[in-house]
Amino acid sequence: MADSVAKPIDSMIAQTRERIQRYVFPRLESRKPKVPGRKIARTVAVTSGKGGVGKTNLVANMAISLAQSGKRVIILDADLGLANIDVVFGIRPKRNIMDVISGSFRLEQILIPGPCGIQIIAGGSGIAELAHLDQKRVESLFEQMRFLEDRADYLLIDTGAGIAPTIISFCLAADQIIVVTNPEPTALADAYGIIKIISQHRSDAYVGVLVNRAESEQEAGFIHERLVKVAGDFLQFPVHRFGFVPQDKQMYLAVRQQTPLLLFSPTSAASNAIRRVVHQVFNLSSNEELPQQEGISGFFQRLNALFRGGQTE
């Protein structure tokens, strides 16, 4: 009698276990860190020597262009003083990376969903706390970063403007650096200033200039030529041309509506230019090679070393 009762129960348990395994094992497998040698996310720091050149708007719209082309994108708002990527998207983050650093939440819990599948990490002032973390919390944070590799092809880092040590650290930790400038003489001087500092600290950094609010292609070309030549002659440092975005009233209207331009006016001149920039920056021709990519976890490991006074090389 006992056997006749036990066998159906054992069979039911086995069937239940099989159903659970089919659900749980793939989930656990998806959370495993990347296998060495597999494609990892590219980290791209977008910075500027001067504020007010439109850097944050370009980050938001480049992210949308990448997402619309099928790429998975995460934005890290790393402007520790005036973080405002949320304003561009018209969202209000309840949590930021400080909640992860403090151990209150896991990284996946603070990711903010944006349009077109973009995910956003609100930075706040928390990232600078990397310099004061104990080793256990550092390792926990880096372990969580490894799982982001499976959720993104690109991590776009919107830095602050200027040449503060924290801003430079974000640039030095990234795989690729985009310096945004505009035709104003002060913006050009400050762009050269940040390029100079980057070149002094990391000679192998891959840096390119993106000219925003240009009146014409000729004006943008003149600015590119000037910065490339000065960096080559005086710094012996290569600077790449990352295209330009024209002056466009639609961008101003989109900002007022707290809607990224590519969604507000997708056929505008600036929208078309941003798509060309994204194609040029993120789909390089075969004769251009990026340095070896270290991915998201590598970015934060390098950033941590810089905040603690270490070197990038």
C-alpha positions in Angstrom: 0.0 0.0 0.0 2.8 2.4 1.0 4.6 1.7 -2.3 1.5 2.3 -4.3 1.2 5.8 -2.7 4.9 6.6 -2.8 5.5 5.8 -6.5 2.9 8.4 -7.8 4.3 11.0 -5.4 7.9 10.3 -6.5 6.8 10.5 -10.1 5.1 13.8 -9.4 8.1 15.2 -7.7 10.3 14.1 -10.6 8.0 15.8 -13.1 7.9 19.0 -11.0 11.7 19.0 -10.7 12.1 18.6 -14.5 9.7 21.5 -15.1 11.6 23.7 -12.6 14.9 22.8 -14.1 13.8 23.7 -17.6 12.9 27.2 -16.2 15.6 27.8 -13.6 18.7 26.4 -15.4 18.5 28.7 -18.4 18.0 31.7 -16.1 21.1 30.7 -14.1 23.0 30.2 -17.3 22.1 33.6 -18.5 23.6 35.1 -15.3 26.9 33.5 -15.7 29.8 35.9 -16.5 31.0 36.1 -20.1 33.3 33.4 -21.3 36.8 34.7 -22.0 37.2 35.6 -25.6 33.5 36.3 -26.2 32.5 39.7 -27.5 32.2 42.3 -24.7 30.6 45.7 -24.5 32.5 48.8 -25.7 32.7 51.6 -23.2 32.6 55.1 -24.8 33.1 58.3 -22.7 31.5 61.4 -24.2 33.1 64.5 -22.7 33.8 68.2 -23.4 36.2 70.8 -22.1 33.5 73.4 -21.9 29.9 73.2 -20.6 26.9 74.1 -22.8 28.1 72.4 -26.0 25.2 69.9 -26.2 27.1 66.9 -25.0 24.2 65.3 -23.0 21.7 65.7 -25.8 24.2 64.0 -28.2 24.6 61.1 -25.8 20.9 60.5 -25.5 20.4 60.7 -29.3 23.4 58.6 -30.2 22.0 56.0 -27.8 18.7 56.0 -29.5 20.3 55.7 -32.9 22.3 52.7 -31.8 19.2 51.1 -30.2 17.2 51.7 -33.4 19.9 49.8 -35.3 19.5 46.8 -33.0 22.2 47.5 -30.5 21.8 47.2 -26.8 22.8 50.4 -25.0 23.3 51.4 -21.4 23.9 55.1 -20.5 25.8 55.9 -17.3 25.2 59.5 -16.2 28.6 60.3 -14.8 28.2 64.1 -14.4 28.7 64.2 -10.7 27.9 67.8 -10.4 25.0 68.5 -12.8 23.7 65.0 -13.7 20.8 65.7 -16.2 20.5 62.8 -18.6 17.2 62.1 -16.9 16.0 65.6 -17.9 16.7 64.9 -21.6 14.6 61.7 -21.4 11.9 63.3 -19.2 12.3 60.8 -16.4 13.0 61.0 -12.6 15.3 58.3 -11.2 14.5 57.1 -7.7 17.8 55.3 -7.2 21.3 55.7 -8.5 24.6 53.9 -8.4 25.2 55.0 -4.8 22.4 52.6 -3.8 24.5 49.8 -5.3 27.7 51.0 -3.8 26.1 51.1 -0.4 24.8 47.6 -0.8 21.1 48.6 -0.6 20.2 47.4 -4.1 21.7 45.4 -6.8 22.7 47.0 -10.1 19.9 45.4 -12.1 17.4 47.0 -9.6 18.5 50.6 -10.4 18.5 50.3 -14.2 16.0 52.8 -15.5 14.2 51.8 -18.7 14.4 54.4 -21.5 13.0 54.6 -25.0 13.9 52.0 -27.7 15.1 49.6 -25.0 17.9 51.9 -23.7 18.7 51.4 -20.0 20.1 54.2 -17.8 22.2 54.2 -14.7 21.8 57.4 -12.7 25.2 58.4 -11.4 24.7 61.1 -8.8 27.7 61.7 -6.5 28.0 58.0 -5.7 30.6 56.9 -8.2 33.3 59.0 -6.5 32.8 56.8 -3.5 34.7 54.0 -5.3 37.8 55.6 -3.8 36.6 54.8 -0.3 35.1 51.3 -0.7 36.5 48.3 1.1 37.7 45.4 -1.0 34.6 43.3 -0.4 32.2 45.9 -1.8 34.5 46.6 -4.7 34.5 43.0 -5.6 30.7 42.8 -5.3 30.3 45.8 -7.5 32.6 44.4 -10.2 30.9 41.1 -10.1 27.6 42.8 -10.9 29.3 44.8 -13.7 30.3 41.5 -15.4 26.6 40.6 -15.9 26.0 43.9 -17.6 28.2 42.6 -20.5 25.3 40.3 -21.4 22.8 43.2 -21.4 24.7 45.7 -23.6 26.8 46.2 -26.7 27.7 49.7 -25.6 28.0 51.6 -22.4 27.9 55.3 -23.1 29.3 57.4 -20.3 28.1 61.0 -20.1 30.9 62.8 -18.2 30.8 66.2 -16.7 32.4 69.1 -18.6 35.9 70.4 -17.8 39.2 68.9 -16.8 38.5 67.9 -13.2 40.4 64.8 -12.1 37.2 62.8 -11.8 36.2 63.7 -15.4 39.6 62.8 -16.7 39.4 59.4 -14.9 36.2 58.5 -16.6 37.8 59.3 -20.0 41.0 57.3 -19.2 39.0 54.3 -18.1 36.9 54.0 -21.3 37.7 52.1 -24.5 37.0 55.1 -26.6 36.6 58.9 -26.0 34.4 61.4 -27.9 35.3 65.0 -27.3 32.4 67.3 -28.1 33.0 70.9 -29.1 31.4 73.7 -31.1 32.7 76.5 -33.2 33.2 79.0 -30.3 36.9 79.8 -29.7 36.6 79.0 -26.0 35.1 75.6 -26.7 37.9 74.8 -29.1 40.6 75.9 -26.6 39.0 73.8 -23.9 38.6 70.8 -26.2 42.4 71.0 -26.9 43.0 71.2 -23.2 41.2 68.0 -22.4 42.8 66.2 -25.3 46.2 67.4 -24.0 45.6 66.0 -20.5 44.3 62.7 -21.9 47.4 62.3 -24.1 49.7 62.9 -21.2 48.1 60.2 -19.1 47.3 57.6 -21.7 49.2 57.7 -24.9 47.2 54.8 -26.5 43.8 56.5 -25.8 41.4 56.4 -28.8 40.1 60.0 -29.0 37.9 61.6 -31.6 36.3 65.1 -32.0 32.6 65.6 -32.7 31.7 69.2 -33.7 28.2 70.2 -32.6 26.1 73.1 -33.8 28.3 73.7 -36.9 26.9 76.2 -39.5 28.2 74.1 -42.3 30.3 71.0 -43.2 33.1 73.4 -44.2 33.1 75.0 -40.8 33.2 71.6 -39.1 36.0 70.5 -41.4 38.1 73.5 -40.5 37.6 72.8 -36.7 38.6 69.1 -37.2 41.6 70.0 -39.2 42.8 72.6 -36.7 42.5 70.3 -33.6 44.0 67.3 -35.4 47.0 69.3 -36.6 47.6 71.0 -33.3 47.4 67.7 -31.4 49.7 66.0 -33.9 52.3 68.8 -34.0 52.5 69.7 -30.3 51.4 66.5 -28.6 52.4 63.8 -31.1 48.9 62.4 -30.4 46.5 61.2 -33.0 43.0 62.6 -32.9 40.2 61.2 -35.1 37.4 63.0 -36.9 34.0 61.9 -35.6 31.8 64.1 -37.9 29.5 67.0 -37.0 26.0 67.9 -36.2 24.5 71.1 -37.7 22.8 73.9 -35.9 19.1 73.0 -35.9 16.2 74.7 -34.2 14.5 71.3 -33.8 17.1 70.3 -31.2 16.1 73.3 -29.1 12.4 72.5 -29.4 13.1 68.8 -28.5 15.0 69.9 -25.4 12.1 72.0 -24.3 9.8 69.0 -24.7 12.2 66.8 -22.8 12.2 64.4 -25.7 15.3 63.2 -27.6 15.5 64.8 -31.0 15.5 61.4 -32.9 12.0 60.8 -31.4 10.8 64.4 -31.6 11.9 65.2 -35.2 13.4 62.0 -36.7 13.8 63.5 -40.2 15.4 66.8 -39.1 18.9 67.8 -40.4 20.4 67.2 -36.9 18.8 63.8 -36.6 20.2 62.7 -39.9 23.6 64.0 -39.0 23.6 62.1 -35.7 22.8 58.9 -37.5 25.9 59.6 -39.8 28.0 60.2 -36.7 26.9 57.0 -35.1 27.7 55.1 -38.3 31.1 56.7 -38.4 32.0 56.3 -34.7 30.6 52.9 -34.0 31.0 51.1 -37.3 34.6 51.9 -38.2 36.0 51.2 -41.6 38.3 48.2 -42.0 41.5 50.3 -42.0 40.8 51.7 -38.5 41.4 49.6 -35.4 40.3 50.3 -31.8 42.6 49.4 -28.9 41.7 46.1 -27.2 38.3 46.5 -25.4 38.1 45.8 -21.7 34.3 46.0 -21.4 32.1 47.3 -18.6 33.7 45.4 -15.7 37.2 46.4 -17.1 36.0 50.0 -17.2 35.0 50.1 -13.6 38.1 48.2 -12.5 40.3 50.8 -14.2 38.1 53.6 -12.9 38.5 52.3 -9.3 42.3 52.2 -9.8 42.3 55.8 -11.0 40.2 57.0 -8.1 42.6 55.3 -5.7 45.6 57.0 -7.3 46.7 54.2 -9.6 47.8 54.2 -13.2 45.9 53.1 -16.3 48.7 51.2 -17.8 
